[in-house]
Amino acid sequence: MGSVAEVEDKLAIQELIARYNFALNFGDKEGWVNCFTEDGVFECPFAIFKGHTALRQYITERTAERQEHPVRHLATNIIVEVQGDRATAQFYLLTLRVHPEGMQMLTTGVYHDQVRKINGSWRFSHRKVTLDNTAWASQVFPQSYLEKSFLAAKQ
């Protein structure tokens, strides 16, 4: 099964994944940014964001939309492999949109994470999410964001 330290590291990384999702869903901008290393990368189908400045800009722009169109990001089947102060994690994503009358499934996908332990805390150094479809995106993101994001991703 592994050493006690390895089990503790795996639990800490699973908690990092949960903190990331709660911060994203409830608009905790600094909490979300602090889930990443200073040079951390978030890669999604719409764009790539590198470093705390770009990550902060992304989450700031997205927070108002999260208030208007609440979503829940659910992580499941988490696999974590720890090697010293580095680790990888992969898991399934289920994204739901909150409506007064109930939940709507938006998409599923897979996260692939590279994680580093810095000063005793685990942080994402590279997060890549691959979504099974993006047809739902226009329900959550403004058209101007999608156009800008898809153009940036093609460059």
N, C-alpha and C positions, 0 to 999 in steps of 0.2 A: 504493500500500500504506500509506502514511503515514510519518511521521517516525520516527526511532529512538526518540524520547521517547514517541511514541504507542504504538509496539510494546512498549516496556518497561512502560508503564502497563497495556496489555492483559494482558501476562503477569503482572504483579503482581496484577491483579484475578482472573485465573484461579487464581493461587496462593491468594488470599484465599478463594475458593470451596472449594478443596481443604482449606485449614487449618480452615475452618468445619466441613466434613464430618468430618475426622479428630477434631477436638475433640468434636463431637457424638457420634460413634460410640464414642470411647474414654474419655469422661467427663472431659475437660479443661475444667472449668467456666470458669475464668478465661480460658483461651485462646479459648473460644467467645464469652464476653461481650465480650472485647477485639476481636472481629471487627466489632463495632458501634460507631458513634459514641455519645457519651454519651447523646444523645437518640434513639438508634436504635430502630426499630420492627421487630418480627417478627410477621408476620400469617400465620396458618395457618387451616385450616378449623375448628379447635377453639377458637381464641381469638386475641387481639391483645395483645402485650406491648410496652410502651413504656418505654424508658430502662433503664439498667444495672441498677437495683434489681429491676425486674420480670423482666428477662431472666435475671438471676442466680437469682431464685427459680424460674423455669421450669426452667432447666438443672439446678439442684440437685435438684428434685423428679424430674426425668426420668433422672438419672444412675443411680440404683439400678435402675430398670427396664431401662436399657440394659445393665447388667451381667447381669441375669436373662434378658433377651430381646435378645441382641446383634443389631444391625442394621447394614447398610452402605448409605450414601447415595452413589449414583453420579451424577455430573453429566456430561452429554454434549451435543454440538451447541451449545457455548457461543458466544454472540454478544455482543461487548462494543463499545459505542460510547462514545468518550471525547470530552468537550468541556471542556478546561481541567482544573479541579480537581473536576469532576463527571463521572459516567459512568452508563450504564445497562448492565445485563447481563440476558440471558434465556437459559434453557437447559432441557433436559429433565432430569427426575429419575427415577431407578430406585431403588427401595428394596427391599432384600433382607433377610430374617431369617436369621440363622445358626443352623443346627441341627447336632448332631454328625453326622447322616447326610447333610447337604448343605444347600443354600440353598433358600429359599422366596421367591418374588416376592410382595411385599406390595402395592405399588402403583407407578404411574407418575404423573408430574405435570409441571408447568411452574413454574419460579421466574421472578419478575420482580423485579429488584433496582435500587435507586438507590444509588449509591456516591459517597462524597466522599473527597477526598484531604486529610488533615489532618496537618500537620507531616511531610509526605513519605510518609505511609502511607495506603493505601486502606482504608476502613471502610464497612460497610453503613450507610446512613442509613434505608433502608426495604427490607425483604425480604418479598415476598409469595409464598407457595407455594399453588398450586391443584392439588389432587390429583384424579386421574381417578376414584378411588373411596375410600371410607373404611371399607369393610366389614371390613378387616383390623384396625382400630384396637383392637377389644376383645381381640385377641391380644397387644397390646403395652402398652396403657394400662389401668390399673385402672378399673373402672366408675365409681368415685367421681370420678375425674379427668374422664372423658368427660361425666358428668352436670353437673359444675361448669362445664366448659368450654363445653358446648353452651348451658347456661343463661346464662352470661356473654356468649356471642356473640349471643344473642337480645335482650339488654337494650340 
